[in-house]
Amino acid sequence: MGTHPKEWLRLYLALFVFVMGVIGLTSYSLWLLRSDAINHGLQVSALMARSFENFLTQSLNATELAAVSAVKRDRIGRDVSGVTADLNQLLHQAPHLRSLSLIDAQDRIVVSSNPANGGIQVSTREYLPLLQGGGSVLRIGKPWLGRDFNERQSQGASSLIPVVFPMGDDGTDLRLLVALNPDFFVNHMLQQLDAQTGIAEVLRLDGVHLMSTEQRVEGQAKHFDDAVLHKMGEQEFGQMEDMTAEGKAILSAFRVSSIYPFVVVSHLRREAALEQWQTEWRTIVGIVVPSAILVVIFASGYYRRQRLLEAQQLESARLERVNAACVFDNSREGIIIASVDGVMTDVNAAFTRITGYEREDVIGRNPSMLSSGRHDKAFYKAMWQNLIEKGHWSGELWNRRKDGEVFAEILTISAVTDSQGNVQRYVAVFTNITAIKTYQTELEHIARFDALTDLPNRVLLADRLQQSMSQAQRRENMVAVAFIDLDGFKAVNDTHGHEAGDHVLVTLAARMREVLREGDTLARNGGDEFVALLVDLATLSDAQPMLSRLLDAASQCVEFRGMPLRVSASIGVSFYPRAQATSMEELLRQADAAMYQAKLSGKNRCAYFQSDPADHEPGAAHPATVT
């Protein structure tokens, strides 16, 4: 029997609509996956830019504080060798510096840790930020070609970055000239950002290139530098997609330093961010295209052969089942087929690879056997409610492998219904994303905690101090900021090496953290300096027990390879609120000043900062009181 031409037309029209729908849905799914991969790459790039900016800002800030404190200004002009010794002592503890020098108002070096620098004219007129008649802020110059100021190369990569620090408000016209070692910071950035994955660079706010993990010709402009500078004029941090001068796509993120005139830019190569997506693209296309072609072929063949023998129809059905089984077994995602009551009836090979369970271990059992215990009953109840109402559910889930290891997955559950809409089975497809979750957690931890002691760093300390000050105002109680500096720590480093010094820092950090209350915070400020934040104090004297315990913990002996090592601590304390308005930075400076008073009074003791008589209360410690 022949077939009416209109029926053939309907068939071809239906197949055309089907193919277009499959192509559209596949293209949209691939576009969504690609957008997710790019967004994730932008987030990773932003985390790296923030991490690098924090590290560089903290290094400069620590250098500024240490240098201004180390140089004894009363010896300048009468004891040049003593000043040079101070500079060399500070330089010995700072691998990120090449030299330290003092320059006068005419920008001439008068004292330097490198004697060869003496008398050299180093013009700071174009250092950023530009100042009229001097100023008391850190300023950054253009890269200097040479390993120190006494060397001047006409070609080659930048060897140092000149930075000028003010010497304070004591009326002197001398300033501190620091030669930063860009190789130190570049090596730090390369430890987190592989050269094959991306590029990190540092620019001045006027666009001058300071350092980069990728070698570049001096003065050579790059398109993404211009894009960052343009966007930087509108906001202090951001992220974007951009193109290099060679036409390669990159995922860029930048972050301007909160206190210094530079911006850190991280460029993640888009092809690196899309590697996983490209694998998924090949897998999806490899499944969808053959499946769509098979559907078209089988639909046409079925329509043309609908009047053939039943044996031919059974053979066609058998071939269809074989192809479906190939897709099921070769999928990279784990697949579970479950009955209406939730019992697993089949799983694929990827399920075994991800969970560790063999097929015979799970057939006839409920998927709850994979539960990690991290989700409560309300979570699973909401999942099933959504599955029943909408016919599908998708989200992130934590499950447990056969060996007990917990893993994260992206799970999609769909209900399979018959022609009447009745559910026949459930199909669950999941992908292991544990590596991505772990990487995100590690980046967030690095940005907020000290790498050696695992204590909160300066960034997290500032956040907690700001919160504590706000709570103190609401609760009408007090907050104490204790600035802790270890006495004799340099002698341990010089005598026994940095490994012993690191061991002392880690051990004492753990001891001091244990003697504080649960709500208090102990942070590492850098080097052998720590800051303790004591909260919920009714009176000033309430802080005394914790401070005594901190002194005792710091003075206890530390064993290192059978050798007893012993240091002590000098603690400076400031309180909030005060009679006069006090900012977070002022509290830290006041505690730092009190700490120096404790050192001058003999070390291994506490000193309290109290400059306003209105701050005194009965029984409180006075400015000159050192305990």
LODOVEX-697201 format. One record per residue (C-alpha): x negated, y negated, z negated. Coordinates in steps of 0.05 Angstrom, whole numbers, plus 32768, in hexadecimal, padded with zeros to 4 digits. Example, Ala and Ser with C-alpha at 12.3 -4.5 7.8 and 13.67 -1.06 7.14 Angstrom:
BEGIN
> X, Y, Z
> 7F0A, 805A, 7F64;
> 7EEF, 8015, 7F71;
//
This chain:
BEGIN
> X, Y, Z
> 8000, 8000, 8000;
> 7FE9, 7FBA, 8010;
> 7FE6, 7F80, 7FE0;
> 8009, 7F3E, 7FEA;
> 7FD9, 7F05, 7FFC;
> 7FF6, 7EDA, 7FC4;
> 7FE4, 7F0E, 7F91;
> 7F9C, 7F0E, 7FAA;
> 7F9D, 7EC2, 7FA5;
> 7FB5, 7EC5, 7F5D;
> 7F7E, 7EF8, 7F4C;
> 7F46, 7ECE, 7F6A;
> 7F61, 7E8F, 7F48;
> 7F64, 7EB2, 7F05;
> 7F1D, 7ECD, 7F0E;
> 7F04, 7E87, 7F22;
> 7F24, 7E68, 7EE4;
> 7F06, 7E9F, 7EB9;
> 7EC0, 7E96, 7ED6;
> 7EC4, 7E4B, 7ECE;
> 7EDB, 7E53, 7E87;
> 7EA2, 7E83, 7E76;
> 7E70, 7E54, 7E96;
> 7E8D, 7E18, 7E71;
> 7E90, 7E3B, 7E2E;
> 7E4A, 7E57, 7E35;
> 7E2E, 7E14, 7E4B;
> 7E50, 7DF2, 7E10;
> 7E36, 7E26, 7DDF;
> 7DF0, 7E1F, 7DFA;
> 7DF5, 7DD3, 7DF6;
> 7E0B, 7DD8, 7DAD;
> 7DD2, 7E08, 7D9C;
> 7DA1, 7DDA, 7DBF;
> 7DBC, 7D9D, 7D9B;
> 7DB5, 7DC2, 7D58;
> 7D6D, 7DD5, 7D69;
> 7D5C, 7D8D, 7D7C;
> 7D7E, 7D71, 7D3D;
> 7D58, 7DA3, 7D13;
> 7D18, 7D8E, 7D36;
> 7D27, 7D45, 7D27;
> 7D34, 7D56, 7CDE;
> 7CF1, 7D7C, 7CDA;
> 7CCE, 7D42, 7CFB;
> 7CEE, 7D11, 7CC9;
> 7CD9, 7D3C, 7C8E;
> 7C91, 7D3D, 7CA7;
> 7C91, 7CF2, 7CB2;
> 7CAB, 7CE7, 7C6B;
> 7C78, 7D18, 7C4E;
> 7C3D, 7CF7, 7C72;
> 7C55, 7CB1, 7C60;
> 7C5B, 7CC3, 7C17;
> 7C15, 7CE2, 7C16;
> 7BF5, 7CA5, 7C38;
> 7C1B, 7C73, 7C0E;
> 7C09, 7C97, 7BCD;
> 7BC0, 7C9C, 7BE2;
> 7BBC, 7C51, 7BF0;
> 7BE1, 7C40, 7BB0;
> 7BB5, 7C6D, 7B86;
> 7B77, 7C4E, 7BA7;
> 7B90, 7C08, 7B99;
> 7B9F, 7C16, 7B50;
> 7B5E, 7C3D, 7B44;
> 7B32, 7C09, 7B68;
> 7B4E, 7BCC, 7B45;
> 7B47, 7BF0, 7B02;
> 7B02, 7C0D, 7B0F;
> 7ADE, 7BCD, 7B26;
> 7AC9, 7BA5, 7AE9;
> 7AD0, 7B5E, 7B02;
> 7AA9, 7B3E, 7AC9;
> 7A6A, 7B5F, 7AE6;
> 7A74, 7B45, 7B2E;
> 7A3D, 7B13, 7B3E;
> 7A10, 7B26, 7B03;
> 7A0B, 7B72, 7B06;
> 7A0F, 7B87, 7B4F;
> 79F3, 7BCD, 7B40;
> 7A2A, 7BD8, 7B0C;
> 7A60, 7BC4, 7B3D;
> 7A41, 7BF1, 7B72;
> 7A41, 7C2A, 7B40;
> 7A8B, 7C1E, 7B32;
> 7A9A, 7C21, 7B7D;
> 7A71, 7C60, 7B87;
> 7A93, 7C82, 7B4C;
> 7AD7, 7C73, 7B69;
> 7AC0, 7C88, 7BAF;
> 7AA8, 7CCB, 7B93;
> 7AEF, 7CDC, 7B7E;
> 7B10, 7CC6, 7BBF;
> 7B03, 7CF3, 7BFC;
> 7B31, 7CC6, 7C25;
> 7B01, 7C8B, 7C20;
> 7AC0, 7C7E, 7C46;
> 7AA8, 7C41, 7C1F;
> 7ABE, 7C0B, 7BED;
> 7AA7, 7BC3, 7BF2;
> 7AB5, 7B7E, 7BD5;
> 7ABD, 7B44, 7C06;
> 7ABF, 7AFA, 7BF7;
> 7AEC, 7AC3, 7C13;
> 7AC2, 7AC0, 7C53;
> 7ACE, 7B0B, 7C5F;
> 7A85, 7B1C, 7C51;
> 7A73, 7B5C, 7C2C;
> 7A51, 7B4A, 7BEA;
> 7A4F, 7B8E, 7BC8;
> 7A5B, 7BD4, 7BE7;
> 7A55, 7C1D, 7BD5;
> 7A2C, 7C21, 7C16;
> 79F1, 7BF2, 7C0E;
> 79EC, 7BED, 7C5A;
> 7A2E, 7BC7, 7C5B;
> 7A13, 7B8D, 7C33;
> 7A1A, 7B49, 7C55;
> 7A44, 7B63, 7C8F;
> 7A7C, 7B34, 7CA6;
> 7ABE, 7B59, 7CAC;
> 7AF5, 7B2A, 7CC5;
> 7B38, 7B37, 7CA3;
> 7B5E, 7AFF, 7CC5;
> 7B87, 7B2E, 7CF0;
> 7B93, 7B62, 7CBA;
> 7BDD, 7B73, 7CB0;
> 7C05, 7B54, 7C90;
> 7BED, 7B10, 7CAA;
> 7BE4, 7ADF, 7C70;
> 7BDC, 7A95, 7C6B;
> 7BA7, 7A82, 7C38;
> 7B99, 7AC6, 7C1B;
> 7BCB, 7AEF, 7BF4;
> 7BD1, 7B28, 7BC2;
> 7BE8, 7B62, 7BED;
> 7BC6, 7B9D, 7C0F;
> 7BB4, 7B8F, 7C58;
> 7BA1, 7BBF, 7C8F;
> 7B71, 7BB0, 7CC8;
> 7B67, 7BCF, 7D0C;
> 7B3D, 7C10, 7D10;
> 7AF2, 7C05, 7D0B;
> 7AC7, 7C2D, 7D3B;
> 7A8F, 7C4B, 7D10;
> 7A88, 7C73, 7CD1;
> 7A7F, 7C34, 7CA6;
> 7A7D, 7BE9, 7CAE;
> 7A32, 7BE9, 7CBB;
> 7A3F, 7C13, 7CF9;
> 7A63, 7BF8, 7D36;
> 7A6F, 7C26, 7D72;
> 7A87, 7C0E, 7DB5;
> 7AA7, 7C51, 7DC6;
> 7AC4, 7C8C, 7DA2;
> 7AFD, 7C9C, 7D73;
> 7B0E, 7C6F, 7D38;
> 7AE3, 7C83, 7CFD;
> 7B01, 7C58, 7CC6;
> 7B3C, 7C2B, 7CB6;
> 7B2C, 7BEA, 7C90;
> 7B5C, 7BD8, 7C58;
> 7B57, 7B9A, 7C2B;
> 7B71, 7B9E, 7BE3;
> 7B7C, 7B61, 7BB6;
> 7B53, 7B5F, 7B76;
> 7B8D, 7B45, 7B4C;
> 7BA4, 7B01, 7B35;
> 7B66, 7AEE, 7B0D;
> 7B54, 7AB5, 7B3B;
> 7B19, 7AD8, 7B5D;
> 7B12, 7AD2, 7BA9;
> 7AF3, 7B17, 7BAF;
> 7B1A, 7B4F, 7BD0;
> 7B0F, 7B99, 7BD5;
> 7B00, 7BB3, 7C1B;
> 7B0E, 7BFE, 7C23;
> 7AF8, 7C29, 7C5E;
> 7B2E, 7C5F, 7C63;
> 7B19, 7CA2, 7C80;
> 7B4E, 7CB3, 7CB5;
> 7B33, 7CF9, 7CBD;
> 7B4A, 7D0A, 7C76;
> 7B92, 7CF7, 7C85;
> 7B92, 7D16, 7CCA;
> 7B7A, 7D59, 7CAD;
> 7BB2, 7D54, 7C79;
> 7BE6, 7D4A, 7CAF;
> 7BC9, 7D82, 7CDA;
> 7BD3, 7DB2, 7CA0;
> 7C1F, 7DA8, 7CA6;
> 7C26, 7D97, 7CF0;
> 7C04, 7DC6, 7D21;
> 7BE6, 7DA3, 7D5E;
> 7C0E, 7DD1, 7D8C;
> 7C4E, 7DBF, 7D68;
> 7C4A, 7D73, 7D64;
> 7C24, 7D33, 7D56;
> 7C21, 7D06, 7D19;
> 7C06, 7CBF, 7D1B;
> 7C01, 7C80, 7CF2;
> 7C0C, 7C3A, 7D0D;
> 7C08, 7BF4, 7CF1;
> 7C4A, 7BCF, 7CF1;
> 7C32, 7BA6, 7D2C;
> 7C26, 7BE5, 7D55;
> 7BDB, 7BEC, 7D4B;
> 7BC9, 7C37, 7D4C;
> 7BA5, 7C4C, 7D0D;
> 7B9F, 7C98, 7D0F;
> 7BBC, 7CD5, 7D32;
> 7BB8, 7D21, 7D31;
> 7BAE, 7D1D, 7D7D;
> 7B71, 7CFC, 7D9B;
> 7B81, 7CC0, 7DC6;
> 7B5A, 7C8C, 7DEC;
> 7B53, 7C4C, 7DC3;
> 7B84, 7C17, 7DDD;
> 7BAB, 7C49, 7E06;
> 7BF6, 7C3C, 7DFC;
> 7C29, 7C73, 7DF6;
> 7C72, 7C6C, 7E07;
> 7C8A, 7C8A, 7DC5;
> 7C61, 7C56, 7D9E;
> 7C8A, 7C1F, 7DBF;
> 7CCB, 7C43, 7DB2;
> 7CBB, 7C4B, 7D68;
> 7CA7, 7C02, 7D60;
> 7CE7, 7BEC, 7D82;
> 7D12, 7C16, 7D54;
> 7CE8, 7C06, 7D17;
> 7CFE, 7BBE, 7D1D;
> 7D44, 7BD4, 7D0C;
> 7D39, 7C06, 7CD4;
> 7D03, 7C21, 7CA6;
> 7D0A, 7C6A, 7CBB;
> 7D2B, 7C8F, 7CF3;
> 7D26, 7CC5, 7D27;
> 7D2F, 7CC9, 7D73;
> 7D23, 7CF1, 7DB2;
> 7CED, 7CD3, 7DDE;
> 7CBD, 7CE0, 7E17;
> 7C71, 7CDE, 7E18;
> 7C4A, 7CB9, 7E4D;
> 7C3F, 7CFD, 7E6F;
> 7C8B, 7D08, 7E72;
> 7C8F, 7D3C, 7E3B;
> 7CCC, 7D39, 7E0C;
> 7CBF, 7D30, 7DC2;
> 7CE8, 7D2B, 7D82;
> 7CCF, 7CEE, 7D5D;
> 7CDA, 7CD6, 7D16;
> 7CBC, 7C9A, 7CF3;
> 7CB9, 7C80, 7CAC;
> 7C9F, 7C3C, 7C97;
> 7C77, 7C3A, 7C56;
> 7CA0, 7C1D, 7C1D;
> 7C68, 7BEF, 7C06;
> 7C31, 7BEC, 7C3B;
> 7C31, 7BD2, 7C83;
> 7C2D, 7C14, 7CA9;
> 7C5D, 7C47, 7CC7;
> 7C53, 7C92, 7CCD;
> 7C6E, 7CB3, 7D0D;
> 7C79, 7CFD, 7D17;
> 7C83, 7D19, 7D5E;
> 7C9C, 7D61, 7D64;
> 7C95, 7D7E, 7DA9;
> 7CDB, 7D8D, 7DC2;
> 7CC6, 7DCE, 7DE3;
> 7CAD, 7DE7, 7D9F;
> 7CF0, 7DD5, 7D7F;
> 7D16, 7DF8, 7DB7;
> 7CEF, 7E39, 7DB6;
> 7D25, 7E5E, 7D8E;
> 7D5B, 7E3F, 7DB9;
> 7D3A, 7E56, 7DF9;
> 7D3A, 7E9D, 7DDE;
> 7D83, 7E97, 7DCB;
> 7D92, 7E79, 7E0F;
> 7D74, 7EB3, 7E34;
> 7D99, 7EE4, 7E07;
> 7DDC, 7EC2, 7E0F;
> 7DD5, 7EBA, 7E5A;
> 7DBB, 7F01, 7E5F;
> 7DFB, 7F19, 7E3D;
> 7E2F, 7EE9, 7E58;
> 7E1C, 7EE9, 7EA2;
> 7E1B, 7F35, 7EAB;
> 7E5A, 7F3A, 7E81;
> 7E7E, 7F06, 7EAB;
> 7E67, 7F26, 7EEB;
> 7E7D, 7F6A, 7ED2;
> 7EC1, 7F4E, 7EBE;
> 7ECB, 7F2F, 7F03;
> 7EB5, 7F6F, 7F26;
> 7EE0, 7F9C, 7EFA;
> 7F1C, 7F6E, 7F00;
> 7F17, 7F6C, 7F4C;
> 7F0A, 7FB6, 7F50;
> 7F44, 7FC6, 7F21;
> 7F74, 7F9B, 7F48;
> 7F5F, 7FB9, 7F8B;
> 7F5F, 8001, 7F70;
> 7F9C, 7FFE, 7F44;
> 7FBE, 8033, 7F6F;
> 7F83, 8063, 7F70;
> 7F7F, 80A3, 7F48;
> 7F7E, 80A3, 7EFC;
> 7F38, 80C2, 7EFE;
> 7F1D, 8083, 7F20;
> 7F3E, 8057, 7EEB;
> 7F1F, 8081, 7EB3;
> 7EDA, 807C, 7ED2;
> 7EE0, 8030, 7ED7;
> 7EF5, 802D, 7E8E;
> 7EBA, 8058, 7E7B;
> 7E89, 802A, 7E9F;
> 7EA7, 7FEF, 7E7B;
> 7E9D, 800F, 7E37;
> 7E54, 8021, 7E49;
> 7E44, 7FD8, 7E5A;
> 7E66, 7FBF, 7E1B;
> 7E3C, 7FF0, 7DF2;
> 7DFC, 7FD5, 7E13;
> 7E0E, 7F8E, 7DFE;
> 7E1E, 7FA6, 7DB8;
> 7DDD, 7FCD, 7DAE;
> 7DAE, 7F9B, 7DCE;
> 7DC7, 7F5B, 7DAC;
> 7D92, 7F36, 7D82;
> 7DC9, 7F23, 7D50;
> 7DE3, 7F54, 7D1C;
> 7E2A, 7F6C, 7D2D;
> 7E5D, 7F8D, 7CFE;
> 7E9E, 7FAB, 7D16;
> 7ED0, 7FB5, 7CDC;
> 7F16, 7FCF, 7CD7;
> 7F52, 7FA6, 7CC1;
> 7F47, 7FB9, 7C78;
> 7EFE, 7FA2, 7C7B;
> 7EDA, 7FE5, 7C81;
> 7E9E, 7FE6, 7CB0;
> 7EA9, 8014, 7CEC;
> 7E6A, 8004, 7D15;
> 7E2B, 7FDA, 7D13;
> 7DF4, 7FCD, 7D47;
> 7DA9, 7FD6, 7D45;
> 7D9D, 7F8C, 7D33;
> 7DC7, 7F97, 7CF4;
> 7D97, 7FCE, 7CDE;
> 7D5A, 7FA3, 7CEE;
> 7D75, 7F68, 7CC5;
> 7D94, 7F8B, 7C89;
> 7D69, 7FCA, 7C84;
> 7DA7, 7FF7, 7C81;
> 7DAE, 802F, 7CB3;
> 7DF1, 8039, 7CD7;
> 7E03, 8077, 7CAE;
> 7DF7, 804F, 7C6D;
> 7E2F, 801D, 7C7B;
> 7E64, 803F, 7CA5;
> 7EA4, 8044, 7C7B;
> 7E8C, 8011, 7C48;
> 7EA0, 7FC8, 7C3B;
> 7E71, 7F90, 7C51;
> 7E72, 7F78, 7C08;
> 7E3A, 7FAB, 7BFD;
> 7E0C, 7F76, 7C1B;
> 7E21, 7F40, 7BE9;
> 7DE8, 7F1A, 7BC9;
> 7E11, 7F01, 7B8E;
> 7E04, 7EB7, 7BA1;
> 7E4C, 7EAB, 7BB6;
> 7E87, 7EAF, 7B87;
> 7ECC, 7ECE, 7B92;
> 7EE9, 7E8B, 7BA7;
> 7EB8, 7E87, 7BE2;
> 7ECD, 7ECB, 7BFD;
> 7F17, 7EBD, 7BF1;
> 7F12, 7E7D, 7C1A;
> 7EED, 7EA3, 7C51;
> 7F23, 7ED7, 7C58;
> 7F5A, 7EA4, 7C53;
> 7F3B, 7E7D, 7C8D;
> 7F31, 7EBE, 7CB5;
> 7F7A, 7ED2, 7CAC;
> 7F95, 7E8E, 7CBD;
> 7F68, 7E7B, 7CF8;
> 7F4E, 7EBF, 7D0F;
> 7F05, 7EAD, 7D05;
> 7ED2, 7E93, 7CD1;
> 7E8C, 7E78, 7CDA;
> 7E58, 7E5F, 7CA8;
> 7E19, 7E6D, 7C81;
> 7E15, 7EA8, 7C51;
> 7DE1, 7EC8, 7C22;
> 7DDE, 7F14, 7C24;
> 7DAF, 7F49, 7C09;
> 7D85, 7F7C, 7C30;
> 7D7F, 7FC5, 7C1D;
> 7D3C, 7FB7, 7BFC;
> 7D5B, 7F81, 7BD0;
> 7D41, 7F45, 7BF6;
> 7D73, 7F0C, 7BFD;
> 7D7A, 7EEC, 7C42;
> 7DA2, 7EB3, 7C61;
> 7DCC, 7EBD, 7C9F;
> 7DFB, 7E97, 7CCD;
> 7E39, 7EC2, 7CD0;
> 7E75, 7EC0, 7D00;
> 7EB1, 7EEE, 7CF4;
> 7EE7, 7EF5, 7D28;
> 7F29, 7F1B, 7D27;
> 7F37, 7F48, 7D63;
> 7F82, 7F4C, 7D73;
> 7FAE, 7F74, 7DA3;
> 7FDE, 7F57, 7DD6;
> 8012, 7F4C, 7D9E;
> 7FE1, 7F24, 7D73;
> 7FD7, 7F5B, 7D3F;
> 7F91, 7F61, 7D23;
> 7F6F, 7FA1, 7D39;
> 7F29, 7F96, 7D1D;
> 7EF6, 7F61, 7D08;
> 7EB4, 7F52, 7D29;
> 7E7D, 7F2F, 7D02;
> 7E3E, 7F13, 7D24;
> 7E04, 7EF8, 7CF9;
> 7DBD, 7EDD, 7D01;
> 7D86, 7EDC, 7CCD;
> 7D72, 7E93, 7CBD;
> 7D49, 7E9F, 7C7E;
> 7D08, 7E84, 7C9C;
> 7D2A, 7E42, 7CAE;
> 7D47, 7E3A, 7C68;
> 7D04, 7E49, 7C47;
> 7CE0, 7E17, 7C73;
> 7D12, 7DE0, 7C63;
> 7D0B, 7DED, 7C18;
> 7CBF, 7DEB, 7C1C;
> 7CBE, 7DA8, 7C40;
> 7CEF, 7D89, 7C0D;
> 7CC5, 7DA4, 7BD3;
> 7C84, 7D89, 7BF0;
> 7CA2, 7D44, 7BF7;
> 7CB6, 7D3E, 7BAE;
> 7C86, 7D69, 7B85;
> 7C3B, 7D68, 7B79;
> 7C17, 7D9F, 7BA0;
> 7BE6, 7DB2, 7B67;
> 7C10, 7DAF, 7B27;
> 7C56, 7DB6, 7B45;
> 7C6A, 7D7A, 7B1B;
> 7C97, 7D43, 7B38;
> 7C6D, 7D12, 7B61;
> 7C71, 7CC6, 7B63;
> 7CAD, 7CC7, 7B93;
> 7CD7, 7CF4, 7B66;
> 7CBF, 7CD0, 7B27;
> 7CD7, 7C8D, 7B44;
> 7D1B, 7CAB, 7B52;
> 7D23, 7CC9, 7B0D;
> 7D0A, 7C8A, 7AEA;
> 7D3D, 7C5F, 7B10;
> 7D75, 7C8F, 7AFB;
> 7D5D, 7C90, 7AB3;
> 7D5C, 7C43, 7AB0;
> 7DA4, 7C41, 7ACA;
> 7DBB, 7C75, 7A98;
> 7D98, 7C51, 7A5F;
> 7DC1, 7C12, 7A6E;
> 7E02, 7C39, 7A71;
> 7DF5, 7C61, 7A32;
> 7DD3, 7C28, 7A0C;
> 7D96, 7C51, 79F9;
> 7D4D, 7C4D, 7A0C;
> 7D1B, 7C6B, 7A3D;
> 7CD0, 7C73, 7A30;
> 7C9C, 7C75, 7A68;
> 7C5B, 7C95, 7A51;
> 7C1E, 7C8C, 7A7E;
> 7BED, 7CC5, 7A70;
> 7BA3, 7CC5, 7A84;
> 7B75, 7CFF, 7A73;
> 7B36, 7CED, 7A4D;
> 7AF7, 7D11, 7A63;
> 7B15, 7D30, 7AA1;
> 7AE0, 7D14, 7AD0;
> 7AAA, 7D35, 7AA6;
> 7ACD, 7D78, 7AB0;
> 7ACF, 7D6D, 7AFB;
> 7A86, 7D57, 7AFF;
> 7A6C, 7D8F, 7AD2;
> 7A96, 7DCB, 7AE6;
> 7AB1, 7DB8, 7B2B;
> 7AF4, 7DA7, 7B48;
> 7B0F, 7DEE, 7B40;
> 7B07, 7DE7, 7AF4;
> 7B26, 7DA1, 7AF7;
> 7B62, 7DBB, 7B1D;
> 7B6A, 7DF4, 7AEA;
> 7B6A, 7DC1, 7AB1;
> 7B9E, 7D96, 7AD5;
> 7BCC, 7DD0, 7AE2;
> 7BC6, 7DEC, 7A9B;
> 7BD0, 7DAA, 7A78;
> 7C0A, 7D97, 7AA6;
> 7C2E, 7DD7, 7A92;
> 7C20, 7DCC, 7A47;
> 7C37, 7D84, 7A48;
> 7C76, 7D96, 7A6F;
> 7C87, 7DCB, 7A3B;
> 7C84, 7D9B, 7A00;
> 7CB7, 7D6B, 7A1F;
> 7D02, 7D71, 7A1A;
> 7D2C, 7D8D, 7A51;
> 7D45, 7D49, 7A69;
> 7D00, 7D29, 7A69;
> 7CD2, 7D26, 7AA6;
> 7C87, 7D31, 7AAD;
> 7C6A, 7D1A, 7AF0;
> 7C25, 7D18, 7B0D;
> 7C11, 7CD1, 7B21;
> 7BD1, 7CE7, 7B44;
> 7B8C, 7CFF, 7B2F;
> 7B8C, 7D0B, 7AE4;
> 7BC6, 7CDB, 7AD7;
> 7C0C, 7CF2, 7AC2;
> 7C4C, 7CCD, 7AB1;
> 7C7E, 7CE7, 7A7D;
> 7CC6, 7CCC, 7A7F;
> 7CE9, 7CD2, 7A3C;
> 7D34, 7CC5, 7A3E;
> 7D6F, 7CBF, 7A0E;
> 7D47, 7C9C, 79D6;
> 7D70, 7C7A, 799F;
> 7D33, 7C52, 7985;
> 7CEB, 7C47, 7998;
> 7CD3, 7C75, 7961;
> 7CFA, 7CB0, 797F;
> 7CC4, 7CB6, 79B4;
> 7C8C, 7CC2, 7981;
> 7C96, 7D0E, 7978;
> 7C92, 7D1B, 79C4;
> 7C55, 7CEE, 79CB;
> 7C32, 7D12, 7992;
> 7C40, 7D55, 79B3;
> 7C25, 7D3B, 79F6;
> 7BE4, 7D25, 79D4;
> 7BDE, 7D69, 79B2;
> 7BEC, 7D90, 79F3;
> 7BB8, 7D67, 7A1A;
> 7B82, 7D71, 79E5;
> 7B88, 7DBD, 79E1;
> 7B4E, 7DE7, 79FC;
> 7B53, 7E03, 7A43;
> 7B2F, 7E44, 7A54;
> 7B0F, 7E47, 7A99;
> 7AE6, 7E85, 7AAB;
> 7AD4, 7E8F, 7A62;
> 7AC0, 7E46, 7A57;
> 7AE8, 7E1A, 7A27;
> 7AFA, 7DD7, 7A47;
> 7B17, 7D9F, 7A1E;
> 7B32, 7D5A, 7A2F;
> 7B62, 7D2A, 7A0C;
> 7B95, 7CF7, 7A22;
> 7BA0, 7CAC, 7A1B;
> 7BE9, 7C99, 7A1F;
> 7C08, 7C56, 7A2D;
> 7C53, 7C4D, 7A1F;
> 7C86, 7C19, 7A36;
> 7CD0, 7C18, 7A26;
> 7D10, 7C05, 7A4A;
> 7D3B, 7BDD, 7A43;
> 7D16, 7BA0, 7A2A;
> 7D2C, 7B5A, 7A17;
> 7D15, 7B42, 7A5B;
> 7D2A, 7B63, 7A9C;
> 7CF7, 7B98, 7AAF;
> 7CF1, 7BBD, 7AF1;
> 7CDB, 7C05, 7AFB;
> 7C97, 7BEE, 7B16;
> 7C8C, 7BC0, 7ADA;
> 7C9A, 7BF9, 7AAA;
> 7C65, 7C24, 7ACB;
> 7C32, 7BEA, 7ACB;
> 7C41, 7BDC, 7A82;
> 7C36, 7C25, 7A6F;
> 7BF6, 7C25, 7A98;
> 7BDD, 7BE7, 7A73;
> 7BED, 7C06, 7A30;
> 7BC7, 7C45, 7A45;
> 7B88, 7C1D, 7A4F;
> 7B92, 7BFF, 7A0A;
> 7B94, 7C46, 79EE;
> 7B53, 7C57, 7A12;
> 7B31, 7C17, 79F7;
> 7B48, 7C2A, 79B1;
> 7B24, 7C6D, 79B2;
> 7B4D, 7C9B, 79E0;
> 7B77, 7CD7, 79CB;
> 7BAF, 7CA9, 79B2;
> 7BEC, 7C82, 79C6;
> 7BF5, 7C37, 79D1;
> 7C37, 7C13, 79D8;
> 7C43, 7BD8, 7A07;
> 7C6D, 7BA2, 79E7;
> 7C64, 7B5A, 79FF;
> 7CA6, 7B3A, 79EB;
> 7CB2, 7B2F, 79A0;
> 7CFD, 7B38, 79AD;
> 7CEF, 7B80, 79BF;
> 7CD8, 7B92, 7979;
> 7D06, 7BBA, 794B;
> 7CFB, 7BD2, 7903;
> 7CC9, 7C0B, 7902;
> 7CB4, 7C02, 794B;
> 7C6C, 7C01, 7962;
> 7C4E, 7BBD, 7972;
> 7C23, 7BAA, 79AD;
> 7BE2, 7BB3, 7988;
> 7BF8, 7BF4, 7966;
> 7BD2, 7C31, 797F;
> 7BE1, 7C76, 7964;
//
